[in-house]
Every structure is written in structure tokens, then in C-alpha cells.
Amino acid sequence: MKFTPPVGSYAVIFTSQRSDADAGYGATAERMVELAARQPGYLGVRSSRGEDGLGITVSYWQSLDAIAAWRKDLEHRAAREQGRAQWYRHYELQVVRVERAYAWQSADGALDPASP
């Protein structure tokens, strides 16, 4: 799936190292994606987790206000608390503004999409 966030939008980069506990992690992670997608200002999400438990999830938002509203969501708040209590050894989070974005796929040919 090709997704290029709009310039001026925001990315929330969540990097985490899972613990050995499962205790409903998968279902909760799916629920958070479903719930986030319903939030005003939500643009999309990308996520990957390695066999070693290291994961990176990047969610995209129209504004800092949209991110703040998502952070205040009660179900999301409960999932964060459970994450700290059970699912994660550690995590890091950064909020960044998208200044430039482009995508490429092999069907596009050899042309660099960032070329003038």
C-alpha cells in the first residue's frame, strides 16, 4: 500500500521493545488502530515488529490538536497503562512534522520521485 502523508501533517513515531507477556496484546493493538482511524485528524498508520520484539509504529495526523485528542482518549489511555505494566520493556515516542514526503515503487520505473 502506497501512502504519502501530506506536507505539514504530523507523524507520531512509537518505537517499542516488547516483553514476553502477551495477555491480549494483539487484540488491543488491533483495537487501537481501529479506534485511531475513527479519530478526527487521523491520516493513516504503518507498523512493523521484528522477531526480537522491536517494533515501530508511525501514525499520521493532520494537527497537533488531533494528536492531543487521541492521547486523551480513555481507551487509548488504558492501553498505554497496560503497555507500561505488561507489554513493553521500554518505548520511545517522537512527534515530528512532515516537511517533505514522496513514495516510489518498482512500477514507477527508475525515475527518482524527488528529482525535479
MOURDA-V45507 format. One record per residue. RES is the residue in three letters. D_CENTER is the distance of its C-alpha to the mean C-alpha in whole Angstrom. Layout:
res->RES d_center->D_CENTER
res->RES d_center->D_CENTER
//
This chain:
res->MET d_center->15
res->LYS d_center->15
res->PHE d_center->13
res->THR d_center->14
res->PRO d_center->12
res->PRO d_center->15
res->VAL d_center->17
res->GLY d_center->17
res->SER d_center->13
res->TYR d_center->11
res->ALA d_center->7
res->VAL d_center->6
res->ILE d_center->6
res->PHE d_center->6
res->THR d_center->9
res->SER d_center->11
res->GLN d_center->15
res->ARG d_center->16
res->SER d_center->19
res->ASP d_center->22
res->ALA d_center->21
res->ASP d_center->20
res->ALA d_center->21
res->GLY d_center->19
res->TYR d_center->16
res->GLY d_center->15
res->ALA d_center->16
res->THR d_center->14
res->ALA d_center->11
res->GLU d_center->12
res->ARG d_center->13
res->MET d_center->10
res->VAL d_center->9
res->GLU d_center->12
res->LEU d_center->13
res->ALA d_center->10
res->ALA d_center->11
res->ARG d_center->14
res->GLN d_center->14
res->PRO d_center->15
res->GLY d_center->14
res->TYR d_center->10
res->LEU d_center->10
res->GLY d_center->8
res->VAL d_center->5
res->ARG d_center->6
res->SER d_center->6
res->SER d_center->9
res->ARG d_center->12
res->GLY d_center->15
res->GLU d_center->19
res->ASP d_center->19
res->GLY d_center->16
res->LEU d_center->14
res->GLY d_center->10
res->ILE d_center->7
res->THR d_center->4
res->VAL d_center->3
res->SER d_center->3
res->TYR d_center->7
res->TRP d_center->10
res->GLN d_center->13
res->SER d_center->15
res->LEU d_center->14
res->ASP d_center->16
res->ALA d_center->14
res->ILE d_center->11
res->ALA d_center->14
res->ALA d_center->15
res->TRP d_center->12
res->ARG d_center->13
res->LYS d_center->16
res->ASP d_center->16
res->LEU d_center->18
res->GLU d_center->16
res->HIS d_center->13
res->ARG d_center->15
res->ALA d_center->17
res->ALA d_center->14
res->ARG d_center->14
res->GLU d_center->17
res->GLN d_center->18
res->GLY d_center->15
res->ARG d_center->17
res->ALA d_center->20
res->GLN d_center->20
res->TRP d_center->17
res->TYR d_center->16
res->ARG d_center->18
res->HIS d_center->16
res->TYR d_center->13
res->GLU d_center->12
res->LEU d_center->10
res->GLN d_center->10
res->VAL d_center->10
res->VAL d_center->12
res->ARG d_center->14
res->VAL d_center->14
res->GLU d_center->17
res->ARG d_center->18
res->ALA d_center->16
res->TYR d_center->18
res->ALA d_center->18
res->TRP d_center->20
res->GLN d_center->21
res->SER d_center->25
res->ALA d_center->26
res->ASP d_center->26
res->GLY d_center->29
res->ALA d_center->29
res->LEU d_center->29
res->ASP d_center->26
res->PRO d_center->24
res->ALA d_center->24
res->SER d_center->28
res->PRO d_center->30
//
